[in-house]
Amino acid sequence: MTKTFETSRRRLLQLAGGASAALAMPAFIGRAGAATQITVADPGGPFGPAFRKAFYDPFEKATGNKVVNVAREAEPTAQFKAMVETKSYTWDVCTLTLSARDILKGQGLLDPIGFSHADVPKLMPQAISPEFMGTDVYSTVFAYRTDKVKNAPASWTDFFNVEKFPGRRALRKNPIDTIEQALLADGVPLDKLYPLDVDRAFKVLDKIKPHVAVWWTGGAQSTQLLQSGEVDMLPGWNARLQAAIDGGAPAKIVWNQGLYSIEGWALPKGGPKADVARQFVRFCSDPKQQAIFTEVLAYGPTNLDAYQTIPAERAKVLPTSPENLKLMAIANEDWWSANRAKVTERFNAWLLT
C-alpha cells in the first residue's frame, strides 16, 4: 500500500504525541538558516529505501537539511570509537543494537539525544534512554513449512520434540537465542529465563544436535532455507522469515515465546552537527513516520501510536502489534554482554564434539 504523508511545520511542532511547541520548535527551524547536510549510518539492504521513504526525505522536506545515508558495518562499535577518538566523523547518526549502545555508553562515546520518554510517552519504555532512541523492533521466532509439517508446532517445546513433530530442522550457529530456545523447550518460563542456566541448556542441545540438518550463520541464509524447503522448521529473525513467506513459501511464523530486541539511533560524542542530528532523531520518533517503514520492512515500530495508521493485515506480521508483543519478552542484553565470550567459546567447542 502506498501512502503519502505531507509533514507540515504545524505537525512537526506536535511531534511524538503531544510534545510541547516550546520544546519542539527549536528542532525544526532549519529553513531559516543555511541548510546542513548530515550523514546517517543505517544497516543497509532494505533499510536504506525504507528509511529514505519514512525518515530521510520527509526530514529534508520539513527542515531543508539534507540526509545522506550510508550502510554501516554489521558491528560498528570499533568504527564508532575510532571516529570519536580521532574526531574524524564519517557520520553524524548511526543505528545501534541495544548491546552496541551499552558498549559505547560504557566507554563514554555517545552524545545525549536531547529528549526523554516523557516527551514521547507512546514510545516503548525500553526504546529510549538519554543516549538512544529506538526506531524498530526485531524478534527471534520460528517458522515452519505448512506443506511439510502437518502437526503445527506452537512452542519451543514442540520445536525440540522430534518425535511428535518430525521434519528437517535448522538452528542458528550462535549461542545467542539458541541457549534461550533450549531452555524454553525444557520448560523454563519466558519471564524466568535470565540469568541463563547454560549447563541445563547444553543438556537440551545435546539431545537435538543429531537432528539439526543445518546450522545457519546469516539472515539471508535463513530466508533461503525456508524459501527453498531445504528445512521444514527453523528459528530466525521475523523479517527474514517473513521475506520467505512474502516470496511465496508456504510457511507460518510462531510468535509464542519469541524474544525481541530494539535497534535505533545514537550520536557519536562531540559530533560537529549534533544539533541537526538531534532534530533528526526526534523526527524519527513520530508515529506516522514510523508507520511508513513498516510498508517495506516487517519490523515493529517503537512508537505504538504508529498502529493507528498501519493496516490491520500488515500489523499481524509486525513484532510490536499488540497480539504478537504480548506473546514475547525482551532479550536480556546485559546478561549477554557479561557472558557472551565464555558462552560462545563453549558453544563453538560443543559444535565440534
Order of alpha helices (4+ residues) and beta strands (2+ residues): alpha-alpha-alpha-beta-alpha-alpha-beta-alpha-beta-alpha-beta-beta-beta-alpha-beta-alpha-alpha-beta-alpha-beta-alpha-beta-alpha-alpha-beta-alpha-alpha-beta-alpha
